[in-house]
C-alpha cells in the first residue's frame, strides 16, 4: 500500500501521535495500523473513503471509528 506524501514536519508530528516505533509511512506500507498496530490486511474497511483515510492517517477502520465516530 502506498502512503500519501506529507511535508516532513507534518510526518514527524503525525508519527509522534502514535504508539508505534514505525513512521506513519512505514505502517501504511506494511499494512499495520499506526495506532493499535493491528494487521490492516485482515481488516475490512467500510467503504473506499475509509480505505483512502487509511492511506492518509494510517488508521484501521476500528481506530477511525473511535477517533472520527461511525
C-alpha positions in Angstrom: 0.0 0.0 0.0 1.2 3.5 -0.7 1.0 6.3 1.8 0.1 9.8 0.8 3.1 12.2 0.8 3.3 14.9 3.6 5.7 17.6 4.5 8.5 16.2 6.7 7.3 18.4 9.7 3.8 17.0 9.4 5.1 13.5 9.0 7.1 13.9 12.2 4.1 15.3 14.1 1.8 12.5 13.0 4.4 9.9 13.9 4.7 11.4 17.4 0.9 10.9 17.9 1.1 7.1 17.6 2.3 4.3 19.8 4.3 2.7 17.0 8.1 2.9 16.7 7.5 3.0 12.9 6.6 6.1 11.0 3.2 6.6 9.5 4.5 5.8 6.1 6.1 2.6 7.3 2.9 1.4 9.0 0.9 2.0 5.9 3.3 0.3 3.6 3.5 -2.7 5.9 -0.3 -2.8 6.4 -0.2 -2.1 10.1 -2.5 0.4 11.9 -0.4 3.4 13.2 -2.5 3.5 16.4 -3.3 -0.1 17.5 -0.7 -1.8 15.4 -3.3 -4.3 14.2 -3.0 -6.1 10.9 -4.9 -3.9 8.4 -4.7 -6.6 5.7 -7.1 -8.7 7.7 -9.4 -5.7 8.3 -12.3 -4.7 6.1 -12.9 -1.1 5.5 -16.4 0.2 5.5 -16.1 1.9 2.1 -13.5 3.2 -0.4 -13.3 6.6 1.5 -12.3 4.7 4.8 -9.6 2.9 2.9 -8.4 6.3 1.5 -8.3 7.6 5.0 -6.0 4.7 6.0 -3.5 5.8 3.3 -3.7 9.3 4.8 -3.7 8.6 8.6 -2.6 5.0 8.8 -5.6 4.2 11.0 -7.6 0.9 10.6 -11.4 1.0 10.5 -11.8 0.4 14.2 -9.4 3.3 15.1 -11.0 5.6 12.6 -14.4 4.9 14.2 -13.0 5.6 17.6 -11.4 8.9 16.6 -13.8 10.2 14.0 -17.1 8.5 15.0 -19.0 6.0 13.0 
